C-alpha cells in the first residue's frame, strides 16, 4: 500500500472508530490584503490592497452552505488577521456550528489585540518556508522568520491544536527533515506539504523553483519512511498523489462514476470543498479555477435558483473537465501528481 493510501486509510479508520463527521469545507478569501509580498503567493496578495468582502454577505451565504452540507470554514487570504471583520465572522460561524480553521503567517499575533480571536479558532496553521534565511528570502522581509516565531509562541499560549503549512519548491528536499523536526520541536499536530502552483505571483517569480518529479518522489519516499516513527506525534499531509493511487481511486479527483445531480441535491454531495474568492465568486474545489466554472456569487439574491442553474448548465461541463484531467493523468508518465494544479491549468485552457 502506498504512503498516500495508508494516510487516507488511517483517516478513514479514525473517522469510523470515533464517529467523526465527514468534513466539507468552505474556504474563504475575504481579502487579498497582506503584510507580506511572498514570491510564491498564488493569489498575488499584497500590503496595499484595501478591498474586502462584508461579513454580512459571507454569513448570508454560509447559512445556505450549512443547509447544503458544509461544516468547516477555512479562512485564507491575504492574511486573515488583516481582515477587519475576522473576529465577528469567526464568532458567528462558531455559533452556526462550523469548525473554524485559519491559515496565517502568524506575524501579527504577537500584538495582544488580535490574540483574543484565537479563542474562536479550532485549528490554526502557520506557513513556514524553511530555515530562517530561506523563509525570509521567500517572504521578502528580513526578520520574517523571527516575527513568525513570536506569533507562534502567542498561539501556543492559547491553542494546542495547530500545524504548519509549507509550499514545496525544488529546494524543499534539502531541508525536509528540518521542517519535520521544527514541527516536532514545537509540538505541532500537522505538517501540510503543498507543491508550488504557478498561479498569481508565483507564476512570475517562482517558475524556476517548481519541484520536479525527482524531488516530489524523494519527498514522498521520505514521508513514507518517517510515517511509522512519528505518526503518533505528527501527521504529515502531502498534497500530491501517487499515479497508481489515482488510477485505483479516481473518485479522489472527482473522476469516478459520474454523479447524477438533481435540483434537490446538496452541493456538499458534489464537492468536498468550495472556495469564496475575494470578489465573492463561489468556485468548486480550489482557488484558481477559471471563472467559467464558478458555481455563482455570494451576492446573488437567490441561492437556490443559482444552484439550479449551475446544476443544469455548468456542472456537466465541470464533470467533463474532471474526466479529461483524469485521462491525461492516466496516460501520462508522471509518478507524483499535483492534480489541483492540473485541474486549474486545464480549466484556464493551458495544456498539460
Beta strands, then each sheet from edge to edge (+ up, - down):
strand 1: 25-28
strand 2: 72-75
strand 3: 99-104
strand 4: 123-127
strand 5: 162-168
strand 6: 190-195
strand 7: 235-238
strand 8: 241-242
strand 9: 273-276
strand 10: 281-284
strand 11: 296-297
strand 12: 336-337
sheet 1: 7+ 6+ 5+ 4+ 3+ 2+ 1+ 9+ 10- 11+
sheet 2: 8+ 12-
end
